Amino acid sequence: MPEGIDPTSVTSTPSEDGRDLLLTGIKRVQENKKDEDLSGYKPDEIKVQLRGQELTVTGKQRSEENGLQWSRDFHRRILLPDDVDLSSVSSRLSKEGLLTTS
């Protein structure tokens, strides 16, 4: 199995002629950039949009503490492969701020 593929996401289907077994899976992508995660965001501060093959994730936080205003923005654009079934794309935000899209 190729490196980085989530083994729990692997499915198999026979090819049209029945000679081959096609394996598909979701590749795990992890970025280690400090300010590029959604930890600390509430679900209502995150917007996930799918337009054609483009998945856009944005997060906006605004707050005022002790008379000081602050803001935090997150923006990520991901171009999905052509063979993705767009009608089955879904997302989930964990308590830790990890947004999973499958």
Secondary structure in CASP SS format (residue, H / E / C, confidence):
PFRMAT SS
TARGET T0000
AUTHOR 0000-0000-0000
METHOD secondary structure of the structure
MODEL  1
M C 1.00
P C 1.00
E C 1.00
G C 1.00
I E 1.00
D C 1.00
P H 1.00
T H 1.00
S H 1.00
V C 1.00
T E 1.00
S E 1.00
T E 1.00
P E 1.00
S C 1.00
E C 1.00
D C 1.00
G C 1.00
R C 1.00
D C 1.00
L E 1.00
L E 1.00
L E 1.00
T E 1.00
G C 1.00
I C 1.00
K E 1.00
R C 1.00
V C 1.00
Q C 1.00
E C 1.00
N C 1.00
K C 1.00
K C 1.00
D C 1.00
E C 1.00
D C 1.00
L C 1.00
S C 1.00
G C 1.00
Y C 1.00
K C 1.00
P H 1.00
D H 1.00
E H 1.00
I E 1.00
K E 1.00
V E 1.00
Q E 1.00
L E 1.00
R E 1.00
G C 1.00
Q C 1.00
E E 1.00
L E 1.00
T E 1.00
V E 1.00
T E 1.00
G E 1.00
K E 1.00
Q E 1.00
R E 1.00
S E 1.00
E E 1.00
E E 1.00
N C 1.00
G C 1.00
L E 1.00
Q E 1.00
W E 1.00
S E 1.00
R E 1.00
D E 1.00
F E 1.00
H E 1.00
R E 1.00
R E 1.00
I E 1.00
L E 1.00
L C 1.00
P C 1.00
D C 1.00
D C 1.00
V C 1.00
D C 1.00
L H 1.00
S H 1.00
S H 1.00
V C 1.00
S C 1.00
S E 1.00
R E 1.00
L E 1.00
S C 1.00
K C 1.00
E C 1.00
G C 1.00
L C 1.00
L E 1.00
T E 1.00
T E 1.00
S C 1.00
END
